[in-house]
Amino acid sequence: MEPLSTLVTAVQYGRGIGRLAEGDPLGALVVAGYPSPVAEAFLWVEAGLHIVKEFADDLYRLWAEGPRGTLIEMRFPWIGRDQGMVGQGVAWHDGTVLHSVYPKPGYAKEGECARVAVNDATTGDPLGQFLLPSDIKHAGGLAVICDGEVLVSDTHVIYRIDLNKAMKDGNCDNAVLGRRELDGIHGSTVACDPATGQVFIAEYSKSDSGGTGHYFDAGTLLGKGESAPLSPRDAARTIKLPSYVQGAAWDKAGNLWLSRSQLSWGELVRVDPAQGRVLERHDTVAGIEDIEFDGSGKLWSLSETGAQPYEYATAHFPEVFRLDVTRLDQPPQAGESRALAGVRTDTDVETFCQSVVDRYAANHGMPRIDVEVTRNVPNACTDAGVRWWEGDRTIYINPDFVNSDVGTPDALAGTVLHEAAHAWHQDAGYTTDVSINYGAELSADVFAARAMEELGYDKGGFADLLKTFGGGTGTHPDGLARATVVQTTPTGPVRGSVV
Protein backbone atom coordinates (compact mmCIF):
# COMPACT_ATOMS: atom_id res chain seq x y z
CA MET A 1 0.00 0.00 0.00
CA GLU A 2 1.32 3.44 -0.85
CA PRO A 3 2.48 5.59 2.12
CA LEU A 4 -0.34 8.14 1.73
CA SER A 5 -2.97 5.40 1.77
CA THR A 6 -1.39 3.90 4.87
CA LEU A 7 -1.58 7.27 6.60
CA VAL A 8 -5.20 7.79 5.61
CA THR A 9 -6.08 4.27 6.78
CA ALA A 10 -4.60 5.01 10.18
CA VAL A 11 -6.52 8.28 10.40
CA GLN A 12 -9.80 6.62 9.40
CA TYR A 13 -9.46 3.80 11.92
CA GLY A 14 -8.39 6.27 14.59
CA ARG A 15 -11.59 8.21 14.01
CA GLY A 16 -13.54 4.98 14.23
CA ILE A 17 -12.02 4.11 17.60
CA GLY A 18 -12.93 7.58 18.84
CA ARG A 19 -16.54 7.18 17.79
CA LEU A 20 -16.70 3.73 19.39
CA ALA A 21 -15.43 5.21 22.65
CA GLU A 22 -18.27 7.74 22.47
CA GLY A 23 -20.80 4.94 22.39
CA ASP A 24 -21.63 5.22 18.68
CA PRO A 25 -20.89 1.81 17.08
CA LEU A 26 -22.57 2.71 13.78
CA GLY A 27 -20.53 5.87 13.52
CA ALA A 28 -17.37 3.91 14.36
CA LEU A 29 -17.93 1.45 11.53
CA VAL A 30 -18.90 4.12 9.02
CA VAL A 31 -16.11 6.53 9.87
CA ALA A 32 -13.51 3.77 9.88
CA GLY A 33 -14.53 2.89 6.34
CA TYR A 34 -15.18 -0.72 7.28
CA PRO A 35 -17.43 -2.22 4.55
CA SER A 36 -17.96 -5.59 6.20
CA PRO A 37 -21.15 -7.65 6.65
CA VAL A 38 -21.12 -6.55 10.28
CA ALA A 39 -21.17 -2.89 9.28
CA GLU A 40 -23.93 -3.56 6.76
CA ALA A 41 -25.97 -5.36 9.41
CA PHE A 42 -25.58 -2.38 11.73
CA LEU A 43 -26.82 -0.09 8.97
CA TRP A 44 -30.01 -2.03 8.37
CA VAL A 45 -30.75 -2.57 12.07
CA GLU A 46 -30.26 1.14 12.71
CA ALA A 47 -32.46 1.90 9.70
CA GLY A 48 -35.28 -0.21 11.11
CA LEU A 49 -35.01 1.31 14.56
CA HIS A 50 -34.91 4.79 13.08
CA ILE A 51 -38.08 4.22 11.08
CA VAL A 52 -39.89 3.01 14.20
CA LYS A 53 -38.66 6.03 16.12
CA GLU A 54 -39.77 8.36 13.32
CA PHE A 55 -43.35 7.12 13.49
CA ALA A 56 -43.47 6.80 17.26
CA ASP A 57 -41.90 10.10 18.21
CA ASP A 58 -42.61 12.61 15.47
CA LEU A 59 -44.97 12.24 12.53
CA TYR A 60 -44.44 15.83 11.56
CA ARG A 61 -40.76 15.91 10.55
CA LEU A 62 -39.87 19.58 10.26
CA TRP A 63 -39.91 21.43 6.98
CA ALA A 64 -37.28 24.03 7.96
CA GLU A 65 -37.26 25.95 4.71
CA GLY A 66 -41.03 25.81 4.32
CA PRO A 67 -43.61 23.27 3.16
CA ARG A 68 -41.49 20.79 1.21
CA GLY A 69 -39.23 23.74 0.45
CA THR A 70 -41.44 24.67 -2.47
CA LEU A 71 -44.58 26.57 -1.56
CA ILE A 72 -43.13 29.65 0.11
CA GLU A 73 -43.40 32.53 -2.32
CA MET A 74 -42.13 35.36 -0.16
CA ARG A 75 -40.25 35.67 3.12
CA PHE A 76 -38.28 38.08 5.26
CA PRO A 77 -36.89 38.01 8.84
CA TRP A 78 -39.07 39.19 11.68
CA ILE A 79 -37.58 42.00 13.75
CA GLY A 80 -35.51 41.65 16.92
CA ARG A 81 -34.38 38.07 16.53
CA ASP A 82 -30.87 38.96 17.76
CA GLN A 83 -32.25 41.10 20.61
CA GLY A 84 -34.10 38.30 22.40
CA MET A 85 -37.47 38.97 20.74
CA VAL A 86 -39.85 36.21 19.64
CA GLY A 87 -42.18 36.47 16.61
CA GLN A 88 -45.91 35.93 17.20
CA GLY A 89 -48.75 37.80 15.46
CA VAL A 90 -49.41 38.47 11.77
CA ALA A 91 -51.95 40.65 9.92
CA TRP A 92 -52.35 42.00 6.38
CA HIS A 93 -53.61 45.47 5.48
CA ASP A 94 -53.63 47.37 2.20
CA GLY A 95 -50.47 45.89 0.66
CA THR A 96 -48.59 45.71 3.95
CA VAL A 97 -47.85 42.92 6.42
CA LEU A 98 -47.88 43.53 10.17
CA HIS A 99 -46.10 41.25 12.60
CA SER A 100 -45.69 41.40 16.37
CA VAL A 101 -42.80 40.31 18.56
CA TYR A 102 -42.41 40.13 22.32
CA PRO A 103 -39.31 40.27 24.57
CA LYS A 104 -38.37 36.96 26.16
CA PRO A 105 -37.31 37.51 29.79
CA GLY A 106 -33.68 36.61 30.31
CA TYR A 107 -32.86 37.19 26.64
CA ALA A 108 -34.18 40.64 25.76
CA LYS A 109 -32.89 43.82 27.35
CA GLU A 110 -34.63 44.65 30.61
CA GLY A 111 -37.52 47.05 30.07
CA GLU A 112 -37.96 46.09 26.41
CA CYS A 113 -41.59 46.21 25.16
CA ALA A 114 -43.52 44.10 22.69
CA ARG A 115 -43.88 45.84 19.35
CA VAL A 116 -45.47 45.68 15.91
CA ALA A 117 -43.52 46.06 12.66
CA VAL A 118 -44.99 46.87 9.25
CA ASN A 119 -43.41 45.64 5.99
CA ASP A 120 -44.23 46.05 2.33
CA ALA A 121 -45.98 42.84 1.27
CA THR A 122 -44.38 42.85 -2.18
CA THR A 123 -40.75 43.60 -1.34
CA GLY A 124 -40.54 42.84 2.37
CA ASP A 125 -39.02 46.28 2.94
CA PRO A 126 -39.58 47.69 6.46
CA LEU A 127 -42.02 50.61 6.63
CA GLY A 128 -41.89 51.30 10.35
CA GLN A 129 -42.73 49.91 13.78
CA PHE A 130 -44.30 50.94 17.08
CA LEU A 131 -44.16 49.91 20.72
CA LEU A 132 -47.19 48.24 22.27
CA PRO A 133 -48.58 49.09 25.72
CA SER A 134 -46.41 47.73 28.53
CA ASP A 135 -49.05 45.28 29.81
CA ILE A 136 -48.92 43.34 26.54
CA LYS A 137 -46.42 40.60 27.27
CA HIS A 138 -47.02 38.15 24.42
CA ALA A 139 -48.85 39.83 21.50
CA GLY A 140 -49.96 36.46 20.15
CA GLY A 141 -52.55 37.72 17.66
CA LEU A 142 -53.07 40.63 15.27
CA ALA A 143 -56.11 41.47 13.14
CA VAL A 144 -57.11 44.57 11.17
CA ILE A 145 -60.85 45.05 11.80
CA CYS A 146 -61.44 48.12 9.66
CA ASP A 147 -59.39 50.66 7.77
CA GLY A 148 -56.64 51.79 10.09
CA GLU A 149 -57.72 49.90 13.23
CA VAL A 150 -55.89 46.83 14.50
CA LEU A 151 -56.68 44.40 17.30
CA VAL A 152 -53.80 43.09 19.40
CA SER A 153 -54.58 39.99 21.45
CA ASP A 154 -52.53 38.99 24.48
CA THR A 155 -52.99 36.11 26.90
CA HIS A 156 -54.91 38.31 29.36
CA VAL A 157 -55.91 41.51 27.51
CA ILE A 158 -57.03 42.73 24.09
CA TYR A 159 -56.48 46.20 22.59
CA ARG A 160 -57.97 48.14 19.68
CA ILE A 161 -55.34 50.53 18.27
CA ASP A 162 -55.31 53.32 15.69
CA LEU A 163 -52.64 52.03 13.32
CA ASN A 164 -51.87 55.36 11.67
CA LYS A 165 -51.36 57.20 14.97
CA ALA A 166 -49.23 54.41 16.40
CA MET A 167 -47.02 54.34 13.30
CA LYS A 168 -46.66 58.13 13.35
CA ASP A 169 -45.71 58.29 17.05
CA GLY A 170 -43.79 55.01 17.29
CA ASN A 171 -45.89 54.02 20.30
CA CYS A 172 -49.51 53.65 21.41
CA ASP A 173 -49.65 56.46 23.96
CA ASN A 174 -52.26 58.36 21.89
CA ALA A 175 -53.44 55.48 19.73
CA VAL A 176 -55.46 53.23 22.08
CA LEU A 177 -59.13 53.14 21.01
CA GLY A 178 -60.24 50.40 23.39
CA ARG A 179 -58.96 47.91 25.97
CA ARG A 180 -60.57 44.88 27.64
CA GLU A 181 -59.02 42.49 30.12
CA LEU A 182 -59.81 38.83 29.52
CA ASP A 183 -61.52 36.90 32.32
CA GLY A 184 -61.65 33.14 31.84
CA ILE A 185 -60.27 33.42 28.31
CA HIS A 186 -56.66 32.60 27.48
CA GLY A 187 -56.28 34.73 24.38
CA SER A 188 -53.94 33.01 21.96
CA THR A 189 -54.92 34.74 18.74
CA VAL A 190 -57.57 36.98 17.20
CA ALA A 191 -59.24 37.07 13.78
CA CYS A 192 -62.28 38.61 12.08
CA ASP A 193 -65.07 36.67 10.35
CA PRO A 194 -65.64 38.61 7.11
CA ALA A 195 -69.13 37.18 6.69
CA THR A 196 -70.52 38.37 10.03
CA GLY A 197 -68.02 41.00 11.16
CA GLN A 198 -67.62 39.11 14.43
CA VAL A 199 -64.28 38.98 16.23
CA PHE A 200 -62.95 35.49 16.92
CA ILE A 201 -60.63 34.82 19.86
CA ALA A 202 -59.01 31.37 19.85
CA GLU A 203 -57.55 29.83 22.98
CA TYR A 204 -54.30 27.88 23.06
CA SER A 205 -54.43 24.61 24.96
CA LYS A 206 -52.08 21.62 25.23
CA SER A 207 -54.91 19.43 26.50
CA ASP A 208 -56.04 16.47 24.40
CA SER A 209 -59.55 17.87 24.70
CA GLY A 210 -58.43 21.01 22.85
CA GLY A 211 -59.30 24.66 23.39
CA THR A 212 -62.22 26.97 22.73
CA GLY A 213 -62.99 29.57 20.08
CA HIS A 214 -65.16 32.55 21.09
CA TYR A 215 -67.17 34.68 18.65
CA PHE A 216 -67.87 38.25 19.83
CA ASP A 217 -69.92 40.98 18.23
CA ALA A 218 -67.49 43.79 17.46
CA GLY A 219 -69.56 46.37 19.34
CA THR A 220 -69.74 44.18 22.44
CA LEU A 221 -66.04 43.47 22.35
CA LEU A 222 -64.63 46.97 22.23
CA GLY A 223 -67.51 49.39 22.18
CA LYS A 224 -67.15 52.90 23.50
CA GLY A 225 -67.16 52.99 27.25
CA GLU A 226 -66.62 49.25 27.61
CA SER A 227 -64.07 48.56 30.34
CA ALA A 228 -65.30 45.55 32.29
CA PRO A 229 -63.33 42.31 31.80
CA LEU A 230 -64.42 40.23 28.81
CA SER A 231 -65.58 36.72 29.70
CA PRO A 232 -66.99 33.70 27.84
CA ARG A 233 -70.47 34.86 28.90
CA ASP A 234 -70.09 37.84 26.57
CA ALA A 235 -69.53 35.64 23.54
CA ALA A 236 -72.25 35.34 20.90
CA ARG A 237 -71.26 31.67 20.52
CA THR A 238 -68.36 29.30 21.13
CA ILE A 239 -66.89 26.29 19.34
CA LYS A 240 -64.45 23.56 20.33
CA LEU A 241 -60.99 23.76 18.77
CA PRO A 242 -58.06 21.36 18.42
CA SER A 243 -55.11 21.61 20.78
CA TYR A 244 -52.05 23.80 20.16
CA VAL A 245 -53.89 26.48 18.15
CA GLN A 246 -51.59 29.44 17.40
CA GLY A 247 -53.49 31.38 14.72
CA ALA A 248 -56.82 31.68 12.91
CA ALA A 249 -57.94 33.24 9.61
CA TRP A 250 -60.73 33.08 7.02
CA ASP A 251 -59.98 32.58 3.34
CA LYS A 252 -61.96 34.18 0.48
CA ALA A 253 -64.33 31.23 0.28
CA GLY A 254 -65.32 31.65 3.93
CA ASN A 255 -63.26 28.70 5.21
CA LEU A 256 -61.77 28.97 8.70
CA TRP A 257 -58.12 27.93 8.92
CA LEU A 258 -56.10 27.33 12.07
CA SER A 259 -52.38 27.01 12.62
CA ARG A 260 -51.12 24.51 15.22
CA SER A 261 -47.55 24.00 16.33
CA GLN A 262 -44.77 23.35 18.73
CA LEU A 263 -41.09 24.00 18.08
CA SER A 264 -40.60 20.64 16.37
CA TRP A 265 -43.68 20.58 14.12
CA GLY A 266 -46.35 22.69 12.46
CA GLU A 267 -49.75 22.10 10.93
CA LEU A 268 -52.43 24.00 9.01
CA VAL A 269 -55.98 22.74 9.46
CA ARG A 270 -59.26 23.79 7.86
CA VAL A 271 -62.17 23.52 10.27
CA ASP A 272 -65.94 23.91 10.21
CA PRO A 273 -66.44 27.50 11.46
CA ALA A 274 -69.73 26.52 13.11
CA GLN A 275 -68.52 23.46 15.03
CA GLY A 276 -64.72 23.49 14.92
CA ARG A 277 -64.61 20.03 13.35
CA VAL A 278 -61.35 19.42 11.44
CA LEU A 279 -61.98 19.02 7.70
CA GLU A 280 -58.41 18.76 6.37
CA ARG A 281 -54.84 18.81 7.67
CA HIS A 282 -51.50 19.79 6.14
CA ASP A 283 -48.01 19.59 7.63
CA THR A 284 -46.24 22.94 7.47
CA VAL A 285 -43.42 24.99 8.95
CA ALA A 286 -42.33 24.00 12.46
CA GLY A 287 -43.21 26.63 15.06
CA ILE A 288 -45.84 28.33 12.88
CA GLU A 289 -47.69 31.07 14.78
CA ASP A 290 -50.46 33.50 13.78
CA ILE A 291 -51.91 33.42 10.24
CA GLU A 292 -53.73 35.83 7.92
CA PHE A 293 -54.94 35.78 4.31
CA ASP A 294 -54.10 38.72 2.04
CA GLY A 295 -56.25 40.28 -0.68
CA SER A 296 -55.09 37.73 -3.27
CA GLY A 297 -55.95 34.74 -1.08
CA LYS A 298 -52.35 33.88 -0.11
CA LEU A 299 -51.60 32.95 3.50
CA TRP A 300 -49.15 34.95 5.62
CA SER A 301 -47.57 33.62 8.79
CA LEU A 302 -44.31 33.44 10.73
CA SER A 303 -42.36 30.84 12.67
CA GLU A 304 -40.92 31.47 16.11
CA THR A 305 -38.16 28.90 15.54
CA GLY A 306 -34.71 30.45 15.36
CA ALA A 307 -35.46 32.88 18.19
CA GLN A 308 -32.60 33.10 20.68
CA PRO A 309 -34.53 31.34 23.49
CA TYR A 310 -35.23 28.41 21.16
CA GLU A 311 -31.85 27.93 19.51
CA TYR A 312 -31.71 24.47 21.08
CA ALA A 313 -34.57 23.37 18.79
CA THR A 314 -33.86 21.56 15.54
CA ALA A 315 -35.90 23.92 13.38
CA HIS A 316 -34.47 27.32 12.46
CA PHE A 317 -36.78 29.56 10.46
CA PRO A 318 -37.15 33.04 12.04
CA GLU A 319 -39.10 34.39 9.07
CA VAL A 320 -42.36 36.01 8.06
CA PHE A 321 -43.56 34.16 4.97
CA ARG A 322 -46.36 33.81 2.39
CA LEU A 323 -47.64 30.59 0.85
CA ASP A 324 -50.49 29.33 -1.33
CA VAL A 325 -52.77 26.99 0.62
CA THR A 326 -54.54 25.83 -2.55
CA ARG A 327 -51.37 23.95 -3.50
CA LEU A 328 -50.55 22.30 -0.20
CA ASP A 329 -51.18 18.81 -1.55
CA GLN A 330 -49.85 19.39 -5.07
CA PRO A 331 -46.33 18.20 -6.04
CA PRO A 332 -43.87 20.91 -7.10
CA GLN A 333 -43.51 21.60 -10.79
CA ALA A 334 -40.14 21.22 -12.51
CA GLY A 335 -37.73 23.90 -11.36
CA GLU A 336 -40.29 25.42 -9.00
CA SER A 337 -38.59 24.50 -5.74
CA ARG A 338 -35.54 26.60 -6.55
CA ALA A 339 -37.56 29.61 -7.69
CA LEU A 340 -39.93 29.69 -4.73
CA ALA A 341 -37.21 29.03 -2.18
CA GLY A 342 -35.04 31.82 -3.55
CA VAL A 343 -32.32 29.49 -4.89
CA ARG A 344 -32.26 29.90 -8.65
CA THR A 345 -29.58 32.12 -10.17
CA ASP A 346 -25.83 31.60 -9.85
CA THR A 347 -25.76 34.29 -7.17
CA ASP A 348 -28.70 32.69 -5.34
CA VAL A 349 -26.92 29.32 -5.26
CA GLU A 350 -23.65 30.79 -4.02
CA THR A 351 -25.34 32.99 -1.40
CA PHE A 352 -27.46 30.13 -0.06
CA CYS A 353 -24.56 27.67 0.16
CA GLN A 354 -22.25 30.23 1.74
CA SER A 355 -24.84 31.08 4.38
CA VAL A 356 -25.29 27.40 5.30
CA VAL A 357 -21.55 26.86 5.73
CA ASP A 358 -21.07 30.15 7.58
CA ARG A 359 -23.85 29.36 10.06
CA TYR A 360 -22.31 26.03 11.01
CA ALA A 361 -18.81 27.50 11.15
CA ALA A 362 -20.00 30.27 13.47
CA ASN A 363 -21.69 27.77 15.81
CA HIS A 364 -18.55 25.63 16.15
CA GLY A 365 -15.66 28.04 15.64
CA MET A 366 -14.62 26.32 12.39
CA PRO A 367 -12.42 28.00 9.75
CA ARG A 368 -14.22 29.85 6.98
CA ILE A 369 -14.81 27.97 3.74
CA ASP A 370 -15.43 29.94 0.56
CA VAL A 371 -18.16 28.71 -1.79
CA GLU A 372 -17.80 29.44 -5.50
CA VAL A 373 -20.15 28.59 -8.35
CA THR A 374 -18.51 27.24 -11.48
CA ARG A 375 -19.40 25.10 -14.45
CA ASN A 376 -15.94 23.54 -14.49
CA VAL A 377 -17.06 20.78 -12.12
CA PRO A 378 -19.85 18.28 -12.88
CA ASN A 379 -21.70 18.77 -9.60
CA ALA A 380 -19.99 19.74 -6.33
CA CYS A 381 -16.54 19.20 -4.88
CA THR A 382 -13.97 20.64 -2.50
CA ASP A 383 -10.31 21.15 -3.28
CA ALA A 384 -9.34 20.47 0.34
CA GLY A 385 -9.07 16.78 -0.48
CA VAL A 386 -6.45 17.41 -3.14
CA ARG A 387 -4.49 20.36 -1.81
CA TRP A 388 -5.11 19.96 1.88
CA TRP A 389 -1.48 20.60 2.73
CA GLU A 390 -1.81 24.07 1.19
CA GLY A 391 -4.61 24.94 3.56
CA ASP A 392 -6.96 25.84 0.71
CA ARG A 393 -10.60 25.52 1.70
CA THR A 394 -12.98 26.19 -1.18
CA ILE A 395 -16.16 24.41 -2.21
CA TYR A 396 -17.06 24.49 -5.89
CA ILE A 397 -20.63 23.87 -6.98
CA ASN A 398 -22.19 23.78 -10.43
CA PRO A 399 -25.43 25.83 -10.50
CA ASP A 400 -26.73 23.80 -13.43
CA PHE A 401 -26.46 20.68 -11.25
CA VAL A 402 -28.38 22.51 -8.52
CA ASN A 403 -31.22 23.55 -10.82
CA SER A 404 -31.50 20.25 -12.68
CA ASP A 405 -30.88 17.61 -10.00
CA VAL A 406 -30.80 18.91 -6.45
CA GLY A 407 -34.45 19.88 -6.21
CA THR A 408 -34.86 21.39 -2.72
CA PRO A 409 -33.01 23.68 -0.31
CA ASP A 410 -32.71 20.72 2.09
CA ALA A 411 -30.89 18.68 -0.55
CA LEU A 412 -28.64 21.62 -1.41
CA ALA A 413 -27.80 22.20 2.25
CA GLY A 414 -26.84 18.53 2.59
CA THR A 415 -24.69 18.72 -0.54
CA VAL A 416 -22.69 21.72 0.61
CA LEU A 417 -22.32 20.41 4.18
CA HIS A 418 -21.03 17.11 2.80
CA GLU A 419 -18.33 19.03 0.94
CA ALA A 420 -17.66 21.14 4.03
CA ALA A 421 -16.92 17.93 5.94
CA HIS A 422 -14.16 17.13 3.43
CA ALA A 423 -12.76 20.64 3.73
CA TRP A 424 -12.84 20.95 7.52
CA HIS A 425 -11.56 17.46 8.18
CA GLN A 426 -9.00 17.60 5.35
CA ASP A 427 -9.63 14.21 3.77
CA ALA A 428 -6.47 13.48 1.84
CA GLY A 429 -7.98 12.76 -1.55
CA TYR A 430 -9.11 9.53 -3.15
CA THR A 431 -6.83 6.48 -3.04
CA THR A 432 -6.66 3.11 -4.74
CA ASP A 433 -8.30 1.57 -1.67
CA VAL A 434 -12.06 1.65 -2.22
CA SER A 435 -12.84 1.06 1.47
CA ILE A 436 -10.94 4.22 2.42
CA ASN A 437 -12.75 6.26 -0.22
CA TYR A 438 -16.10 4.88 0.88
CA GLY A 439 -15.31 5.60 4.52
CA ALA A 440 -14.49 9.23 3.73
CA GLU A 441 -17.71 9.69 1.74
CA LEU A 442 -19.94 8.01 4.30
CA SER A 443 -18.36 9.93 7.16
CA ALA A 444 -19.04 13.19 5.26
CA ASP A 445 -22.65 12.06 4.80
CA VAL A 446 -22.96 11.42 8.54
CA PHE A 447 -21.54 14.85 9.27
CA ALA A 448 -23.93 16.49 6.77
CA ALA A 449 -26.95 14.73 8.27
CA ARG A 450 -26.18 15.85 11.80
CA ALA A 451 -25.20 19.36 10.76
CA MET A 452 -28.43 19.67 8.74
CA GLU A 453 -30.58 18.81 11.73
CA GLU A 454 -28.64 21.24 13.89
CA LEU A 455 -29.26 24.03 11.37
CA GLY A 456 -32.92 23.12 10.89
CA TYR A 457 -32.86 21.33 7.54
CA ASP A 458 -34.62 18.06 6.78
CA LYS A 459 -32.01 15.36 6.15
CA GLY A 460 -34.68 13.39 4.27
CA GLY A 461 -34.33 15.86 1.38
CA PHE A 462 -30.59 15.09 1.15
CA ALA A 463 -31.30 11.35 1.35
CA ASP A 464 -33.78 11.64 -1.54
CA LEU A 465 -31.07 13.26 -3.66
CA LEU A 466 -28.54 10.54 -2.79
CA LYS A 467 -30.99 7.84 -3.88
CA THR A 468 -30.81 9.22 -7.43
CA PHE A 469 -27.04 8.71 -7.66
CA GLY A 470 -27.24 5.02 -8.59
CA GLY A 471 -24.59 2.33 -8.11
CA GLY A 472 -21.23 2.72 -6.43
CA THR A 473 -17.98 3.71 -8.13
CA GLY A 474 -14.34 3.47 -7.18
CA THR A 475 -14.69 6.64 -5.13
CA HIS A 476 -18.32 6.80 -3.96
CA PRO A 477 -20.60 4.17 -2.37
CA ASP A 478 -23.97 3.21 -3.79
CA GLY A 479 -26.46 6.08 -3.57
CA LEU A 480 -29.06 4.00 -1.71
CA ALA A 481 -26.46 2.96 0.88
CA ARG A 482 -25.49 6.59 1.38
CA ALA A 483 -29.15 7.57 1.75
CA THR A 484 -29.58 4.85 4.37
CA VAL A 485 -26.64 6.20 6.35
CA VAL A 486 -28.09 9.71 6.22
CA GLN A 487 -31.57 8.61 7.28
CA THR A 488 -30.28 6.45 10.14
CA THR A 489 -27.78 8.94 11.53
CA PRO A 490 -28.69 9.49 15.20
CA THR A 491 -30.09 12.92 15.96
CA GLY A 492 -27.72 15.23 17.80
CA PRO A 493 -24.84 17.62 17.30
CA VAL A 494 -21.65 16.52 15.63
CA ARG A 495 -19.28 15.62 18.45
CA GLY A 496 -15.74 16.91 18.52
CA SER A 497 -13.68 17.92 15.52
CA VAL A 498 -14.14 14.70 13.58
CA VAL A 499 -17.19 13.23 11.96
Summary of the structure (lengths in Angstrom):
residues: 499
radius of gyration: 25.4
end to end distance: 24.8
largest distance: 89.8
contacts: 1774
relative contact order: 0.12
helix: 34%
strand: 27%
